[in-house]
Amino acid sequence: MTIEEFVIDYLETALSVPVSGDVPHPMPPSFVTVEKTGSGRTNKIESATLAVQSWAMSRAEAAALNETVKTALLNIITHNEISRSELDSDYNYTDEDTKRFRYQAVFDLVHFLGG
């Protein structure tokens, strides 16, 4: 299992909106996407940087969903496969092409998934 799959599965149980690795078509009113933007390995310890985007119909709804996502991902360390979850940054990231509101939270995770 990859870190993206693990985080998507975890967020699907923690959130009340769809979660995937791709933007769904058609787009539901609110949803979350997960994308790995980097990774590393030191002494057999895996790390990953994930961009988690919270999409909604208004900026306020996207910001609120982003806060829920941040809380969930900070709590992912309750799983044995994750030893560290750190919020790097989060910010408004409205999609100019689709004119959909979204926020992006960037997390650094240390994990034991090997993928």
C-alpha contacts under 8 A as a table, 3 or more apart, distances in Angstrom:
res1	aa1	res2	aa2	distance
1	M	5	E	6.27
1	M	6	F	6.67
1	M	113	L	6.61
1	M	114	G	7.85
1	M	115	G	6.21
2	T	5	E	5.23
2	T	6	F	6.26
2	T	113	L	6.59
2	T	114	G	7.31
2	T	115	G	4.52
3	I	6	F	5.00
3	I	7	V	6.10
3	I	48	A	7.60
3	I	111	H	7.71
3	I	113	L	6.63
3	I	115	G	6.49
4	E	7	V	5.23
4	E	8	I	6.04
4	E	21	G	7.50
4	E	34	V	6.70
4	E	35	E	6.83
4	E	36	K	6.59
4	E	50	L	7.99
5	E	8	I	5.12
5	E	9	D	6.06
6	F	9	D	5.25
6	F	10	Y	6.11
7	V	10	Y	4.96
7	V	11	L	5.98
7	V	34	V	7.72
8	I	11	L	5.19
8	I	12	E	6.05
8	I	19	V	6.02
8	I	20	S	6.12
8	I	21	G	7.43
8	I	34	V	6.78
9	D	12	E	5.19
9	D	13	T	6.70
10	Y	13	T	5.48
10	Y	14	A	6.36
10	Y	76	I	7.71
11	L	14	A	4.80
11	L	15	L	5.71
11	L	19	V	6.76
11	L	69	V	7.73
11	L	72	A	7.16
11	L	73	L	7.84
12	E	15	L	5.59
12	E	16	S	7.35
12	E	17	V	7.32
12	E	18	P	6.57
12	E	19	V	5.72
13	T	16	S	7.77
14	A	72	A	6.50
15	L	18	P	7.83
15	L	68	T	7.68
15	L	69	V	7.59
17	V	30	S	6.30
17	V	31	F	5.19
17	V	32	V	7.11
18	P	30	S	7.56
18	P	31	F	4.97
18	P	32	V	6.32
19	V	31	F	5.93
19	V	32	V	4.71
19	V	33	T	5.69
19	V	34	V	7.53
20	S	23	V	7.19
20	S	24	P	7.73
20	S	32	V	6.56
20	S	33	T	5.05
20	S	34	V	6.30
21	G	33	T	5.25
21	G	34	V	5.00
21	G	35	E	6.11
22	D	33	T	6.10
22	D	34	V	7.57
23	V	27	M	7.03
23	V	33	T	6.57
24	P	27	M	5.21
24	P	28	P	7.48
25	H	28	P	7.99
27	M	30	S	7.89
28	P	31	F	6.54
29	P	55	W	7.79
29	P	56	A	5.70
29	P	57	M	5.90
30	S	54	S	7.54
30	S	55	W	5.33
30	S	56	A	4.32
30	S	57	M	6.84
30	S	62	A	7.87
31	F	54	S	6.21
31	F	55	W	5.32
31	F	56	A	6.80
32	V	52	V	6.92
32	V	53	Q	5.49
32	V	54	S	4.69
32	V	55	W	5.98
33	T	52	V	5.73
33	T	53	Q	5.17
33	T	54	S	6.83
34	V	50	L	6.75
34	V	51	A	5.97
34	V	52	V	4.63
34	V	53	Q	6.53
35	E	50	L	5.55
35	E	51	A	5.24
35	E	52	V	6.44
36	K	39	S	7.64
36	K	48	A	6.86
36	K	49	T	5.83
36	K	50	L	4.40
36	K	51	A	6.26
37	T	48	A	7.68
37	T	49	T	5.58
37	T	50	L	5.64
37	T	51	A	6.57
38	G	48	A	5.71
38	G	49	T	5.02
38	G	50	L	7.22
39	S	46	E	7.43
39	S	47	S	5.40
39	S	48	A	4.10
39	S	49	T	5.98
40	G	46	E	5.92
40	G	47	S	5.11
40	G	48	A	6.41
41	R	44	K	5.93
41	R	45	I	5.37
41	R	46	E	4.59
41	R	47	S	6.14
42	T	45	I	5.20
42	T	46	E	6.81
45	I	110	V	7.25
45	I	111	H	7.17
45	I	112	F	6.99
46	E	110	V	5.78
46	E	111	H	5.50
46	E	112	F	6.32
46	E	113	L	7.66
46	E	114	G	6.77
47	S	108	D	7.12
47	S	109	L	5.55
47	S	110	V	4.35
47	S	111	H	6.06
48	A	108	D	5.76
48	A	109	L	5.29
48	A	110	V	6.54
48	A	111	H	7.87
49	T	106	V	6.90
49	T	107	F	5.62
49	T	108	D	4.53
49	T	109	L	6.37
50	L	106	V	5.63
50	L	107	F	5.24
50	L	108	D	6.48
50	L	109	L	7.81
51	A	104	Q	6.37
51	A	105	A	5.82
51	A	106	V	4.58
51	A	107	F	6.58
52	V	104	Q	5.55
52	V	105	A	5.22
52	V	106	V	6.27
52	V	107	F	7.76
53	Q	66	N	7.55
53	Q	102	R	6.32
53	Q	103	Y	5.57
53	Q	104	Q	4.38
53	Q	105	A	6.43
54	S	62	A	5.67
54	S	63	A	7.66
54	S	65	L	5.96
54	S	66	N	5.43
54	S	69	V	7.66
54	S	102	R	5.17
54	S	103	Y	5.19
54	S	104	Q	6.34
55	W	62	A	5.46
55	W	65	L	7.78
55	W	100	R	6.99
55	W	101	F	5.81
55	W	102	R	4.25
55	W	103	Y	6.77
56	A	59	R	7.15
56	A	61	E	5.71
56	A	62	A	4.81
56	A	65	L	7.91
56	A	100	R	6.82
56	A	101	F	5.57
56	A	102	R	6.20
57	M	61	E	6.75
57	M	62	A	7.31
57	M	100	R	6.45
57	M	101	F	6.10
58	S	61	E	5.22
58	S	62	A	6.23
58	S	100	R	7.79
58	S	101	F	5.77
59	R	62	A	5.09
59	R	63	A	6.08
59	R	101	F	5.36
59	R	102	R	6.94
60	A	63	A	5.09
60	A	64	A	6.15
61	E	64	A	5.07
61	E	65	L	6.10
62	A	65	L	5.12
62	A	66	N	6.04
62	A	101	F	6.21
62	A	102	R	5.27
62	A	103	Y	5.95
63	A	66	N	4.97
63	A	67	E	6.37
63	A	92	N	7.74
63	A	102	R	7.51
63	A	103	Y	6.20
64	A	67	E	5.16
64	A	68	T	6.50
65	L	68	T	5.06
65	L	69	V	6.19
66	N	69	V	4.99
66	N	70	K	6.14
66	N	103	Y	6.14
66	N	104	Q	7.28
66	N	105	A	7.13
67	E	70	K	5.10
67	E	71	T	6.30
68	T	71	T	5.24
68	T	72	A	6.23
69	V	72	A	5.09
69	V	73	L	6.10
70	K	73	L	5.21
70	K	74	L	6.08
70	K	87	L	7.57
70	K	105	A	7.16
71	T	74	L	5.26
71	T	75	N	6.34
72	A	75	N	5.14
72	A	76	I	6.36
73	L	76	I	5.02
73	L	77	I	7.92
73	L	85	S	6.88
74	L	77	I	6.84
74	L	85	S	5.64
74	L	86	E	6.83
74	L	87	L	7.54
75	N	78	T	6.12
75	N	85	S	7.90
76	I	79	H	5.98
76	I	82	I	6.87
76	I	85	S	7.11
77	I	80	N	7.06
77	I	81	E	7.84
77	I	82	I	5.14
77	I	83	S	5.77
77	I	84	R	6.14
77	I	85	S	6.46
78	T	82	I	7.52
79	H	82	I	5.75
80	N	83	S	6.95
81	E	111	H	5.50
81	E	112	F	5.01
81	E	113	L	6.36
82	I	85	S	7.40
82	I	109	L	7.07
82	I	110	V	5.94
82	I	111	H	4.37
82	I	112	F	6.42
83	S	109	L	7.54
83	S	110	V	5.52
83	S	111	H	5.81
83	S	112	F	7.87
84	R	108	D	7.78
84	R	109	L	5.39
84	R	110	V	4.99
84	R	111	H	7.24
85	S	107	F	6.74
85	S	108	D	5.90
85	S	109	L	4.66
85	S	110	V	6.79
86	E	107	F	5.55
86	E	108	D	5.20
86	E	109	L	6.46
87	L	90	D	7.75
87	L	105	A	7.20
87	L	106	V	6.09
87	L	107	F	4.58
87	L	108	D	6.48
88	D	105	A	7.58
88	D	106	V	5.35
88	D	107	F	5.36
88	D	108	D	6.59
89	S	105	A	5.83
89	S	106	V	5.36
89	S	107	F	7.36
90	D	103	Y	7.04
90	D	104	Q	5.39
90	D	105	A	4.06
90	D	106	V	6.08
91	Y	103	Y	5.61
91	Y	104	Q	5.57
91	Y	105	A	6.68
92	N	102	R	6.35
92	N	103	Y	4.47
92	N	104	Q	6.44
93	Y	101	F	7.29
93	Y	102	R	5.35
93	Y	103	Y	4.90
93	Y	104	Q	5.92
94	T	99	K	6.97
94	T	100	R	6.07
94	T	101	F	4.54
94	T	102	R	4.79
94	T	103	Y	6.73
95	D	98	T	5.70
95	D	99	K	5.43
95	D	100	R	5.41
95	D	101	F	6.33
95	D	102	R	6.78
96	E	99	K	4.96
96	E	100	R	7.27
111	H	114	G	7.86
